[in-house]
Amino acid sequence: MTIVDEKVLLSQPWYHGFLPREDMAVMLKQVGDFLVRLSEPVAGQQRANILSVMIRQDPPEIKHYVIKKTSHGKYVIEKYSFESIMDLIDHHMKTKESITNNSNVIIEKPIPKKNWELSHDSIVTTKKLGEGAFGEVCLGIWTAKSNQQFKVAVKVAKLEKLTKEQVKEIMKEARLMRKFDHPNVIRMYGVAAGMEPLMIVMELATDGALDKYLQKHDLTPSEKLRLCGGAAYGLEYLHNLNCIHRDIAARNCLYGDGNVKIADFGLTVEGNYYKMDGSQKVPLRWLSPETVKGYFYTPKSDVFAFGIMCWEIFHNGIEPYPGMAPAEAAIKVAKEGYRMPLPEFIHVEFRMMIQNKLWSEIDHERSTMTEVANLLERLNGTTRPKGGPGLDFDNDDHRKNPQSGAAYSKMKITKNRMGY
């Protein structure tokens, strides 16, 4: 494919680049809906363009067809070859001919890019802020379709350096973040997935990580209580969306515009229960007793970790269980019932809640995050902010996508024999 052809392909509204197969259920809703995307990376193999199309609605089924390149440089699925992918799509849309020989698969409606699918041309990175799990985090400028410009944080992932599973993890985190719209949860503006490198564009929290902010600023007890309140509002919002964060800690919150913002969703899962295998790396100092002993998480495991994070806030961002190794701290908490002492300057009602409710040995005896948020709203005299519908909100029919969440499991997504 020539550079000109690549640019033309990138400009097609139905071309979605590295958008993974897991997102197809959100994109394709009616029989004949289709899009073109790139195959998932496999070491040593060149990526192929894939035509994904919904072939049946009851039960829903999506199939994926490799657009092959012939030795003569033409593009073919099964029947006819064309000079370009655009010609292939145009032909089958106009003629309504099946794209396959053995079944009647008609492409009818091209599905355009969503608002959260960003163009690389709209993003300029300026300086490196740090290293993330899968690449660099950079300061950048994002120009929205309205031509309004935003200072942003950009996760930049060079896909040739990542495994297929790592790419899946990046896109899974982005898929989750599309659901979030709350002042106390870091916001994602979108993903630039049309070409490499993959970029995730997020709200910039001007004061950085919460633990570092606490270490640099001498805050009063009432200011620290307000920080706890903001974090509680954000975590309550996540729990109401049926998400378990699994890594609540001051280092995983950001501070900006006067708000604590929960961030880092690499371990976050959807649902009310998550069983992990014992080989996974986990933040030992923040683990609840049931996670240490039973290798499982519920929202109440987040509640326990939230109590640890509040201890961090009231101790100026130092690491919990000072003087202990991580494994030693986890064992003392889970098997000996040890809990860190809390300073007397914490408001007595909240101090008692942390000691007796957030850090309860038995998970179902712990407070819910709504109960925590209610108390902190009253003690701080603040008004709990409301969350929005997130980037997956369907502006066309003014409702959330009915195929998000649990409905994913009901949709049959058929791989071809190559696994695309």
C-alpha positions, 0 to 999 in steps of 0.5 A: 500500500502506498503512502497516499493509499494509507492516508486515504484509508486513514481518512475513511470514516469506516476505518478504525485502525487498531480498534480491537475485536472486543469493541465490535459489540459496541460498534456493530448493532444491526445486520449489515453494519460493518467497519474495517480495522487492523488485526491484532499484533502477532510477533513476526507477522505483518498486520492485516486489514480486517472487515468486521460485519454483523451477520445476524441479530438474533442471536447477535453474531459478528464475523471477521474477514481478512482482506488479503493482498495478492501477489499483484498488489490487489485486495481480495476477500474471496470473490473479486480483487480490487486496486484498493480497499476503498474500491472493494468496499465501494463495490460491495456497498453499491452492488449489495453482492455477498463478500463471500462465496458460500454465504450471503454476507452483505455490507450495508451501513459503514459505521463511522468513528466514534467521538472518542476515536481521535486523529493523530493529527489532532495530538501534539506531544511536547515533553515526556512526563514519565514512564508508564506500564506500556510506554511513555506518558507525555504532556501534550496539546489536543485540538478537539473538533470544535478547534478548542485546544486542551492541555492533556496527558498522553499515554504513548504505546509503541505497538512493535514493543508490546505483546498481543496481551499488552495491547489488549490490556491497554485497550481494556483500560481505555474501554473502561475509561470511556464509561467514566465522567466524574470530577473525581475520576480522571477523564479520558478524551479518547484514543488515537488508534488509526496508526502507530503509536497508539495514543490514549489522551487523558485529562491533565491533572496539573498537580500530579500524583496525590502522594507527591502532592501531599509530600510537597504541601503542608495541609491542614486536617480539614484540607486533608478531610476534603481530599478524602471526600473527593476520593470517596465521591470518585470511588462511589461513582466507580462502584455505582458503575459496577467496577472494582478498582483493585488498586486504590492508593494515593500514588494512583490518584491525581490532583488538579483543579482542586479535586482528587481524581482517581486514576490508573485503571490497569487492575480495574474489573467490571462486576461485584466479585473477582477471583485472581490467581496467586501469581498476579502482582498486587499492591500488598500494603493496600490489600484487604484480609480476604484478598490476602487469604482468599485471592478475591476482590469485591467492592468492599476490598476497595473500601478497605484500601480506601481506608489505607489511602486515607491514612496516607493522606493524613500522614502526608503521603508516606508509604503505609506500614512504615518499617515493614516489608510489603509481605510482612504488612499483608500477613500482619493485617490478614492473620494477626488483625493488625491495623495502623494507628490513626492520629487524633486530629482526624475528625472523630466520626471519620476516625471511628469509621475507618477503624471500625467500619472501613478496616473491619476484618469481615468484608460485608461488615464494612461500610459502602462507599455511599455511606463513606461519601455521605459522612464526608459530604456532611463533615466537609459541608460539600455537595457531592458532584454528579457523574455524567454518562461517559463517552459511550453515551449514544448521542444519536438515540439519547441512550447508553449503548444497551450492548455494554456491560453484561450484554457483551457476554450474550453476543457471539463474536466469531473468529476466523481460523487465524484468530482475528 
